Amino acid sequence: MLKLMGVFILVLRENEEMMYQFEFDYRFDSTKIRSAFGLQATPYSEGIDASLRCEA
């Protein structure tokens, strides 16, 4: 359906090309960057709070 609609709506043509990205889950492993640079992931609650403070 997207392919047919993409003939008339160019944005949908691009969506059809990118649909493969939604076929599988993405799994991320930060082990290498943590050991190389000592970085830590920011907890969601902390990141959301910081984002909301910037918007205010």
Backbone bond lengths (Angstrom), bond angles and torsions (degrees), N, CA, C in turn:
res aa  C-N    CA-C-N  psi(-1)  N-CA   C-N-CA  omega(-1)  CA-C   N-CA-C  phi
1 M - - - 1.447 - - 1.533 110.70 -
2 L 1.354 116.86 -43.33 1.462 119.84 178.82 1.521 111.22 -61.70
3 K 1.316 115.76 -35.86 1.462 119.40 -179.37 1.529 110.48 -63.43
4 L 1.315 116.79 -43.37 1.458 120.96 179.01 1.523 111.28 -66.50
5 M 1.319 116.48 -45.42 1.461 120.01 -179.97 1.530 111.12 -68.20
6 G 1.328 117.13 -27.99 1.456 121.67 179.15 1.515 113.59 -64.36
7 V 1.325 116.68 -19.94 1.461 120.29 175.88 1.523 110.15 -64.15
8 F 1.331 116.08 -35.04 1.460 121.17 -176.04 1.527 113.51 -100.75
9 I 1.323 116.40 -30.08 1.465 121.16 -177.24 1.528 107.48 -119.75
10 L 1.324 116.55 106.24 1.466 121.22 -171.81 1.526 113.32 -62.27
11 V 1.320 117.85 -33.81 1.469 120.58 179.87 1.526 110.35 -61.81
12 L 1.320 117.75 -37.17 1.462 120.80 179.12 1.524 111.72 -69.11
13 R 1.305 117.64 -28.61 1.465 120.40 175.56 1.524 109.63 -62.33
14 E 1.328 116.12 -41.76 1.461 120.52 178.40 1.525 110.71 -65.68
15 N 1.322 117.42 -40.01 1.467 120.94 178.95 1.519 110.99 -60.74
16 E 1.311 117.27 -42.16 1.459 121.13 -178.93 1.522 110.62 -61.33
17 E 1.326 116.92 -37.53 1.461 120.92 179.58 1.526 112.28 -67.91
18 M 1.323 117.34 -27.03 1.462 121.39 -174.35 1.534 113.44 -98.60
19 M 1.314 119.04 0.14 1.464 122.21 -175.63 1.532 113.24 -61.11
20 Y 1.341 117.59 -24.92 1.463 120.04 179.70 1.525 111.81 -58.48
21 Q 1.327 117.36 -25.35 1.459 120.57 -178.08 1.525 112.58 -69.43
22 F 1.311 117.54 -15.71 1.460 121.12 -178.68 1.525 112.62 -100.39
23 E 1.325 118.07 5.26 1.459 121.37 -178.18 1.526 113.02 -78.88
24 F 1.328 117.93 -28.34 1.462 121.75 -177.13 1.520 110.01 -132.83
25 D 1.322 116.25 153.17 1.457 120.95 175.58 1.529 109.52 -73.16
26 Y 1.306 115.44 148.24 1.462 120.84 174.41 1.526 108.38 -94.99
27 R 1.318 116.01 130.29 1.462 121.58 178.18 1.527 107.61 -117.03
28 F 1.317 116.21 127.37 1.460 120.62 -178.50 1.522 109.87 -114.27
29 D 1.317 115.68 140.26 1.456 121.91 177.78 1.529 107.65 -127.59
30 S 1.310 116.38 119.67 1.467 120.63 -175.81 1.529 112.57 -98.53
31 T 1.312 117.98 13.43 1.462 121.58 -176.31 1.530 112.44 -56.70
32 K 1.325 117.77 -47.26 1.473 121.01 -176.27 1.523 111.81 -65.56
33 I 1.313 117.84 -45.05 1.473 119.65 -177.74 1.528 110.87 -71.04
34 R 1.345 116.81 -32.39 1.470 119.19 176.79 1.513 110.68 -66.26
35 S 1.329 117.01 -42.89 1.466 119.18 -178.47 1.530 111.67 -73.16
36 A 1.330 118.02 -33.38 1.466 120.81 -178.29 1.524 112.89 -77.40
37 F 1.331 117.01 -39.16 1.461 120.01 -172.40 1.527 114.44 -121.22
38 G 1.320 117.10 -4.81 1.457 120.22 179.50 1.522 113.92 70.15
39 L 1.332 116.62 25.50 1.467 119.94 -179.56 1.522 110.90 -80.78
40 Q 1.306 116.26 150.73 1.458 122.87 177.57 1.524 108.79 -122.71
41 A 1.307 116.77 144.19 1.464 121.04 175.75 1.525 109.31 -72.41
42 T 1.315 116.14 142.63 1.461 121.52 177.66 1.521 108.46 -85.62
43 P 1.329 118.51 128.25 1.465 120.42 177.11 1.533 110.82 -60.63
44 Y 1.328 116.41 148.00 1.463 121.08 -178.59 1.521 112.23 -53.89
45 S 1.325 116.74 -47.92 1.469 119.59 -176.12 1.529 111.24 -60.05
46 E 1.319 117.05 -39.21 1.464 121.22 179.35 1.533 111.11 -68.50
47 G 1.317 116.84 -42.61 1.461 121.27 179.53 1.518 112.45 -66.08
48 I 1.329 116.39 -40.85 1.466 120.65 178.87 1.519 110.19 -65.82
49 D 1.325 117.05 -44.07 1.472 120.50 178.20 1.528 110.93 -59.47
50 A 1.326 117.30 -44.41 1.468 121.05 -179.83 1.527 110.78 -64.08
51 S 1.326 116.91 -40.00 1.467 120.46 178.94 1.517 111.33 -64.74
52 L 1.322 116.40 -41.93 1.466 120.02 -179.82 1.523 111.48 -66.93
53 R 1.319 117.29 -36.25 1.468 120.13 177.57 1.528 110.92 -65.16
54 C 1.326 117.45 -36.16 1.470 120.89 179.40 1.519 111.73 -68.82
55 E 1.317 117.41 -31.30 1.461 121.64 -178.62 1.517 111.94 -75.69
56 A 1.319 117.58 -24.65 1.472 120.69 -174.24 1.494 112.99 -74.90
